[in-house]
Amino acid sequence: MLNKTMVGRLNKRIAIKRERQIDDGSGGKISSFATLSEAWASVFNGSGSENYTFKAVFGLNNYVFVVRNRADIAILTSDIVEFNGVQMNIKHVNRVDNMDLYLTIECEQGLGV
């Protein structure tokens, strides 16, 4: 995928968003996603699938984003990634190497966020 000498491949901008509870003005709360951080990433297309459910075609696409490791935030599987205006669920966050220079973020597009 990516090694230490391939920094130039981090050429796509992504936003990492986290769900926040906001007051709705009448005593309740509303869930909203707020941008936690933006990062440069390298994007790889993963697998995809299509299902025929309820007389409609339902597609799932998997993406892998490689970003520099961030010490200031912890990326959780409850967060989402926004890439090219599309929000994707984070399925797994993994370190690329033992030096902790990069993180891989595996995401799934097509399910409700």
Buried (B, 14 or more C-beta within 10 A) or exposed (E): EBEEEEBEBBEBEBBBBBBEEEEEEEEEEEEEBEEBBEBBBBBBEEEEEEEEEEEEEEEEBBBBBBBEEEEEEEBEEEBBBBBEEEBBBBBEBEEBEEEEBBBBBBBBBBEEE
